[in-house]
Amino acid sequence: MNLNKRFLVLAFCSLALLSIVCLANVFAADEVTITGTVYAVAWDDDDNVTAATITAGTGEEYVVVANAAGKELFKLDLEVVTASGTIGEDGEGNKTITVTKYEIMPESE
């Protein structure tokens, strides 16, 4: 009986540790910061922007995810911004950025 209890306790502890490690990997998405130009790429019938990209200085293009901050960026067509968020990939293999914060860069003269 004691052997069964030890086995169950060990199994429970192992499962708990495995769960913590898996959750840490899920929530460990590193936040990155990119600087680039916002480009509107899609509009609805009322000419509202429905999709945008940020093209970084390196030439990499990121599709802006339509969360709250992303939708704000939709209105900043042709502005240079510094955006922070997590990088991902959409179903078509395009790089995406889920923006958590952004700043409009001052115009350089």
C-alpha positions as CSV (number, residue, x, y, z in Angstrom):
1,M,0.0,0.0,0.0
2,N,2.8,2.4,0.9
3,L,4.4,1.7,-2.5
4,N,1.2,2.6,-4.3
5,K,1.0,5.9,-2.4
6,R,4.6,6.8,-3.2
7,F,4.0,6.0,-6.9
8,L,0.9,8.2,-7.0
9,V,2.7,11.0,-5.2
10,L,5.7,10.7,-7.6
11,A,3.4,10.6,-10.6
12,F,1.5,13.6,-9.4
13,C,4.7,15.6,-8.8
14,S,6.0,14.7,-12.2
15,L,2.8,15.7,-13.9
16,A,2.8,19.0,-12.0
17,L,6.4,19.7,-13.0
18,L,5.7,18.9,-16.6
19,S,2.7,21.2,-16.6
20,I,4.7,24.1,-15.2
21,V,7.4,23.6,-17.8
22,C,4.9,23.5,-20.6
23,L,3.1,26.6,-19.4
24,A,6.4,28.4,-19.0
25,N,7.1,27.7,-22.7
26,V,3.7,28.9,-23.8
27,F,3.9,32.2,-21.9
28,A,7.6,32.8,-22.6
29,A,7.0,34.4,-26.0
30,D,9.6,37.1,-26.2
31,E,8.5,40.6,-26.8
32,V,10.4,42.2,-29.6
33,T,10.6,45.8,-30.8
34,I,10.7,46.8,-34.5
35,T,10.9,50.1,-36.2
36,G,9.4,50.6,-39.6
37,T,6.7,52.1,-41.8
38,V,3.1,51.3,-41.5
39,Y,1.3,50.5,-44.8
40,A,-2.4,50.0,-45.1
41,V,-3.0,47.0,-47.3
42,A,-6.8,46.4,-47.2
43,W,-9.9,48.5,-47.0
44,D,-13.6,47.9,-46.5
45,D,-16.4,49.3,-48.6
46,D,-16.4,52.5,-46.6
47,D,-12.6,53.0,-47.1
48,N,-11.8,52.1,-43.5
49,V,-8.4,50.3,-43.3
50,T,-8.9,46.6,-42.3
51,A,-5.3,45.4,-42.6
52,A,-1.9,46.9,-42.3
53,T,1.8,45.8,-42.4
54,I,4.9,47.2,-40.8
55,T,8.0,47.1,-43.1
56,A,11.1,47.3,-40.9
57,G,14.3,49.0,-42.0
58,T,15.7,45.5,-42.7
59,G,13.1,45.0,-45.4
60,E,11.2,42.4,-43.3
61,E,7.4,42.8,-43.5
62,Y,5.1,42.0,-40.6
63,V,1.3,41.7,-40.9
64,V,-0.3,43.6,-38.0
65,V,-2.7,41.5,-35.9
66,A,-6.0,43.2,-35.5
67,N,-6.0,43.5,-31.7
68,A,-6.8,46.9,-30.0
69,A,-3.3,48.3,-30.5
70,G,-3.0,46.9,-34.0
71,K,-6.3,48.5,-35.1
72,E,-4.9,51.9,-33.9
73,L,-1.9,51.3,-36.2
74,F,-4.3,50.8,-39.1
75,K,-4.9,54.5,-38.9
76,L,-1.2,55.4,-39.2
77,D,-0.7,54.7,-42.9
78,L,2.8,55.8,-44.0
79,E,3.9,56.7,-40.4
80,V,7.2,55.4,-39.0
81,V,6.6,53.7,-35.7
82,T,8.4,51.7,-33.1
83,A,6.2,48.8,-32.2
84,S,6.6,46.2,-29.5
85,G,4.9,42.9,-29.4
86,T,5.2,39.2,-30.2
87,I,6.2,37.8,-33.6
88,G,4.2,34.9,-35.1
89,E,3.2,33.5,-38.4
90,D,-0.2,33.4,-40.1
91,G,-1.7,30.5,-42.0
92,E,-0.1,31.7,-45.2
93,G,3.4,31.8,-43.8
94,N,3.6,35.6,-43.4
95,K,5.3,37.0,-40.3
96,T,2.9,38.7,-38.0
97,I,3.2,41.1,-35.0
98,T,0.7,41.2,-32.2
99,V,1.4,44.8,-31.0
100,T,1.3,45.5,-27.3
101,K,2.5,49.1,-27.5
102,Y,3.8,51.5,-30.1
103,E,5.2,55.0,-30.6
104,I,5.1,57.2,-33.6
105,M,8.6,58.3,-34.5
106,P,9.3,62.0,-35.0
107,E,10.0,63.0,-38.6
108,S,13.7,63.3,-39.3
109,E,14.8,66.4,-41.2
